[in-house]
Every structure is written in structure tokens, then in C-alpha cells.
Amino acid sequence: MPDAVLRFTFGPVQAFIAEARRTADLYAGSHILAELARAAARSLQEAGADLVYPADLGFGDPPNVIVARVPWEDAEQLAERAAAALRTRWEQFASEALAELERCARLDDALRAQWRAQTGDVWEIYWAAARIEQDDYATAFHRAQAGVAALKKTRTFTQRAEAGAKDSLGGNRAALAPAGQDPRTFWRAVRRHPQGARLVGEHERLDAVGAVKRFASSAEAYPSVPTIAARPFARLAAERARPALESYRDAFELLVTAFGEPPDRYRRTRHTVEAFPYDGAFLYESTLEWPALVEELGLDPQQAERLRSQVETTLRTARRRLAELYQAVGQRPSRYVAVLVLDGDSMGQWLTSALGEGGVEAHREVSRKLARFAGKAEEAGRQAAPDAVFVYQGGDDVVALVPAEQAVALALALAAAFAGETDGRSASAGIAIGHWLEPLGDLLQSAREAEKRAKRLPGKNAVAVELQPRGGEIVRVVARTEQLTALDLADLVDRFRRDGAGSLSGRLPTDLRQVALAFPQADAAFRAVLARSVKRQGEWPSGTADERERLVERLYGFATSYDRLRASLPGADDSRRFERVPSGPAQLADWLALARFLARGGGE
Amino acid sequence: MKTLFLEPLDVWLFRDGRPFTAGEQFRAASRFPPSPLVVQGALRAYHLMVHSTVPAWDTAAVAEVVGGPDDWGPLRLAGPLVARRTASGQLEALLPPPADAAFHDRQLRRLPVPEQPPEWLRVPAPTPALFPLWHAGEPVSEKASQPLWLRLTDFAAYCRGEPVPGVPQEELWAEEVRIGIAQDSSRRTTREGLYYEARYVRPAPGVGLLVSFTGLDWPEETGVLALGGERRSARFEAVSAFAPPPVPEPLPERFVLSFLTPAVFERGWLPRDWGAFFDGSVVLVAAALDRYETVGGFDLARGRERPARRAVPAGSVYYFVARGEARLRRTSDLPWSTVSDWGAEIGFGTVLIGGW
């Protein structure tokens, strides 16, 4: 008879995922976490526990919190069983990865010992069981939750001094190397192996945890960050300028062949277009610069140098064809990509009120709704952002990579889908936009910070974006979803991008930033200045006055919505209010700066 | 003893553990406040350059004056602590966000004191003698939107369980991204493909670092020294009469060690033996600590990375019960106490003691 609530969770989640440079790291990190959760949940299920959350292991990725009803006397044994299943699954990943690594390089006992030590204490496992008294599931659930929260206050660890060069993903552990060998030399040797070249970058050196991510799922071909960033351009090129795209493809294949490499080595099956089925990195002119090209092709720099004079003409042809492709399409691929994280708002409150009303069955229903959302998120998101790549969908969490221009639309679509599956509950998203060369872990971290900013707005239900232009100042914006829907960011991007009637000049955000310094709030005077700026910084031939007025009204309405939101805050002093809800005019200027940035594909 | 307040003349760069080598990584991130190792290096370097005539390449002579890469030498440090000048010009020391705090509307309040879990709850306690900081009622804590620092002057009230106003981290410093490109000094040109981006720390006006030390002759009351990455500058000013609350003698029966800087222990989150730090018998009954942080850095003398060690993060709080009369052992002439198996001499494990 299940008469206790067992809450089981493990970590580190964010730190584990954040040690990521490539999409493969992000994917593998999320996939491994989901598999570990699945192993733990399944072991509980097989031992007869009544799984409440997740409701169903068949939908989406299992979250890293598991709640089950178990017999009070067996709680400890079941929790230990789940922990053992989790560790066993991790050891399987580690063994697979080590076997793959061994195919690329010779490993000695010292490296194996380092491997065992580094993979041996990755996971922290926490569990608590609370007895269900007088059939009160809700109280027991909260007690178990409090128990786990209390345990997580004490994150114990063992000591290990890690000597030598650190890994390049996290810098927390020593990079792997055989005894007496410099890790740089070892990892260069791994990269020189045909299999290793695909998995390890020219200057990368990995520790065991990073290597598990890279090598355990090495058969999977993940789209690279530049492939995701360049995808909208590739599709546009396939539609608008197919002959030019095919012409460049032919030149690229000749170039690769001139280096003595088979073009298929760079073929990517997912997320490319038929007319150019290769890694998106090769759609950027910067990749055709010699050092970048040698690195991207995974060649030995010295051997490549010996071929330089032979391939010079072929390389020049490829560069020319790529320039012609840009001309034919009318734009260049954006060098920017976005990481999006979305998370349900006030989930604890929702669960508390549901449990108060319906106990364990209500909890099951909440679990089912979240599972349905996880199952449908990808489909819902893809309509708004056709080029999004979903990394994780579990419980109320989504992590996705998406071309910068589609990120806000994806956030709004996912929030709507979440509301649709959860009786109108809201979700907030954080988006970090950065150059495709940025380590993804850093972007993910920034996206999580942005998500926190979104949740600081009264009522949450918001989207926050952090734009990290290369070499420019960071732009941070936040708005509630209904504000953003009214603003219609896509229309603003289009106005900055196009020429002719109704288009906007790139000077408008700059102008408004100056104006915003004098206007902390959007009043009538601000509206007048805004109207003048829009008029001066746009093309408004005769007959467009109404359209211009509507645009001004839309922008003004967006700016004033911040003031209304701020006014809704009870009893806080002004500085505190502005801390929670930023200045409307300044936010409007920054959202416009973001729209301008997206319109230019990052070419500020 | 000398206490210095270090203020930036521009931004500062205190690297995190990730490698940052031309062609390998193009982004350097900062952590703040810096590790005691950074301050130790800055004080040693200044002392060598300004107060001695020892040539920098004479490693034996350098070790004689300030200590070598493997010994701490004569310098004894406490800190660094974040501090700021108040409107009246006084210095206000700020303690890292305590790990045993619940947050409510910019206020910090200690979680209820640890108690034995009730019989209707089963949890795997980290050690048989340890029970968790436990709150079975309604959640008392909201997710703080940003870390809240604790004023030193509020420490006693915080220990008594009173709500105290926290200082939001964004009031103390901001991150600033700057870009650069590697130089080829032989040809005085830039090097192709070696763009880099560094995330610097820009402390707010009046915010800096406070450090107390002995063991070096330091006659200057003010001056400028190089601190951290890229030899960024810090203006220093000697501060008189800045001392922590005195350590109670003997210790109260129930007391906490509140870590203001990271501590490195032989057994990870636990030291080799608490007896190394206390006279008398003390029992650890609870601890609030976040995930470990990694302490490493670069050994300039040898031109290679130092071993990375795991450290109990600043802000951690350890709860003790004294069995009979117990005292904290003093390890230096500094008014601050340090509790760490490694690096206590240079400020690792700088602690405050409070009751619970």
C-alpha cells in the first residue's frame, strides 16, 4: 500500500548543460540528463512505485524531479535503487564514450584512472520521503519537497586537486592526457583521427565529462551552430537564387576535393537544404579565410599549408561564387544565433492549489498537462520558427536553438502553447542572442539570466532578450507577451530591412535612446518627440500619414504599457518600481535597436 | 597590521578557470570578488618592486623576500572582502550572500535553526551527526531575483534571526565586455584571427576590496598597484581601525562559522580535523553551502596552471555545538580568523563567528 510520497532529484543540471561549446554538447548534455531521469523513474516504476510526476515516460524528456507514491517502509530502499539505476546509466554513457575515444587515440592506465576519477563523482542525488497521514497527500508532498530543499542546502563534495592544463569547456577539471603527455598534444592527436576531427575542435582539450558528451552520442549528427544560424539564408537562397547556390556548392565541392577530402565528410543530413547539404559554416565568407577554412575542414595546418598554392585558384573561385550568391539573394547569412529557455510561471503555486483541491489525482492531472505540453511544444514552436532546433522539452521547461530573427516569435508561440495545455497558465522565456562563435554554454547562461529578468515583471508572462553583439554594448530588453504581440516586432524588423514607403532608418533607435534619457515615462511630450522621430527617420511619401500615425500610436502604446505595469505595483518606492519595471521610452528604443539588429542580420 | 581599501582606476579582470590562450578561447570571463591568491600576488609584486631591490629574475632572492610559488612566505592575509564607502565617507564591509538565508522583498532572514527531522520524514543526511536546515511549513523563501549581500553591521542581527535589509549585487558591480585583438609585438601589427573578448568587472563608484595583512613592511598610506588580469590598476588607501566583531571567548554553546572567502579543506566540504581549528570539543550539526567552486590560477613562476582545488564557497555557513568550553585557535596576528586546510595564511577561509 503506497503510504508515502517520495521526491527524488539529482544535479547539477544547469552547470552540466552549461559546459558546452557546440550544439552537440548542449544536445548531449540534455539527452544524458533526460536518460538519467528516465532510468531512475523506470527503476521506481519497475519496483512497483506509483509514478505521479512525470505522469508518463513516453512524452518529451523526463524532468529531473521525480515524485512517486511508495510504501513508507520501502522508501529508502526504492530511493537507493533509483540512485543506483541513474549511476549505472551514467556509467554506460561513460563506457561508450571511452570506447569511442579509444578508437581515436591510445589510452594508458593514467588516463583511464583520470577518467574514472572525473566521471565518478559528477552526480549529486537528493531524495526525501514523507509519510501520508490521514490520506493527506498534499501535506506529504510539501513535506517531501521541503525535505529535498533542506538537503540541497548542504551540497557536500569530496576534494580532488586537478593538476595540469584545464579543459576548455568549463575550466573546472584537468584535461585528459596519458602520463607525461601534454593534453594539447593528446587532443591534437585525437583530432587528427578522421573520427576525432568531427568531434573535437582544433584548440579544444576535454576532461572526462566533456568527452562523455562528445563521444557517447558521436553517431548522432547534430546541426552545428552556424548551420542553424545560416538556415534562413540557405532556404531563401534555395528559393530565390538556386542556380547561384548550386554554383557555389559545385565550387565548394571542388575546393574540398582539392584538399584531398571527400565532400561527404562535411555533409549534414539535418537542417540543411537540398541544394547545399553541407555544414552552414561554409556559407560564411569568413570561413573561406585560410586559417578558419583549415580549421573548419579539420585539416592538419602543416599539411594544408603544403597544398596552399595548389588550391589557391579553386579557393578564389569559391569565394567569388559565394559573393555572387550573396548578391543574388540580396543578403548575407546572419552570424547570430539565439538560445531560448522557457519555463512555466509560478508552478509551485499552481501545484499547491491543485493539490489542495484534488490531492494526488490533481497532481497526476497537472503532470499529464505538462507532458502534453512537452509533447506538443516542438510542433507549436515550429510553426512560428521553422528553423528552431529543440534541445530539451521536459515538464514546463523548453530549451531551443533558433536563428536570431525567429527567437521572439518562438517564445510567444511556446507561451501560447503552454497556456493552451494548462488552462491559461503563463510561461516566461529568456533569450540570449550571440555570435555563432560564442561558446553555447555562455549563451545558455545568459538566456537563463534573461529568463529571471522576465519573471521579475509584475505578473510574469514575459519575454526577456539579451543581445550580445560582437564588439558592441549588450542590449537587454524585457516585455510581457501581450505587449510584444501588440508591438509586432516582425513588422518592425521588416521596416528596418526594406526600402521605400513605410521603411524606417537605422537612426531611429539611436535617436530614441537620446530622447529616452529625458523621458523616464511615456507622457504626451514623449509622444510628440516620438512622432517627430518616426517622421524624420522613415520614408513617408504622401498618402502614408495614416500608416505613420498608426505606427506612432503602436510604439507609444508599447512605451506607456510599462508605466501602467509599474503603477500596478503596490506601495513600493519609485526606485524599487523602476527596478521591477524599466522605463518605457528606454525599453522602446532598445526593442527598436534589437529589431534593427535583426534586420541587418547582425551587421551593425 | 595594515588594512588597505583597494579601488579600481578602471575596470578589473579576475579570470575564471577556463583557459584563455590565443587561438584557443576568445572569451575571458571574470569572477568577483577575486580569490585571495590574486590579492596575495598583487601585494607580493608591489612589495618586490617598491620596497626591495631584488631583481625579479633571481627566484631564490625573490623567495627570500616574499616567498616562493610553494610557500606562503612572511605575508599573512585576511580577505579580500567587498566594501564600499557610504555617503558619510565611512567604509562599509559587505558579506557574501549567506547560504542559509531566506529572501523576502530585499530582506534576508536566516532559515529557522536546524532541528532533527520529524519521524514522518526520511532523508539521507550527509553524515550521521548532521541534520538539515529544515522548514516544514509554508515556503519561507522566494527566489531572489539577484543575490543579496549582507552588511557587516547587520551580521549580529542576522544571526539572531532578525530580518535585515540586503544589498542587491547589481548595486555593487556590473560586467563590462570589451574586445581586443592579439598583437604581434615583433612586427607591431595585429595577429590574424586572434580577436578576443573579455568580460571585465566594473565596481560601482565607492565599491572596492578590503584586505588586512601582516608580514610586509608597507609604509605607504596611498598608492597604486597592479591587480589581477592584464595588470589592471587599483588605488590603495590604508584604513585605520577597521576590525571585525571580536571572536567570543569562549565560544557560545551554539555557534556558526560564516565563511567570507572560499575555504579549501582536505576532505572537500570537511577539513581533515576540526580539532586543528578549535581548542575543546565542537560538533558540526548542520551546514549551508552551495556547490563547490574551483580555485586554481596560473603559476607565473613556473609558467603553468596551478592545480585546481575544490573550495567551500564564500557565503557558506557551518553550524556547531560546543561540548563544554571551546575556543577558536588564533593562527596569525590579524583580527580576522581563517579556517582552511590550505591557504588559511593568505585569506582562504576568512570567517566570522556568530551564535544561533
Interface residues (C-beta under 8 A of the other chain):
Chain A: A4 P12 A15 A75 E76 A79 W127 A128 A129 A130 R131 E133 A140 H142 R143 A144 A146 G147 V148 A149 A150 L151 K153 T154 R155 T156 F157 T158 Q159 R160 A161 E162 A163 G164 A165 K166 S168 L169 G170 G171 N172 R173 A174 H203 E204 R205 E289 P291 A292 G348 L437 E438 P439 D442 K452 R453 K455 R456 Q468 R470 G471 E473 I474 R576 E579
Chain B: D16 G17 R18 P19 T21 G23 E24 Q25 F26 R27 A29 A99 D100 R106 L111 P117 W120 L121 R122 V123 P124 A125 P126 L130 P132 L133 W134 H135 A136 P139 K143 S145 Q146 P168 V177 I179 E192 G193 E197 V264 F265 E266 R267 G268 W269 A286 A287 A288 L289 D290 R291 Y292 T294 G296 R304 E305 P307 A308 R309 R310
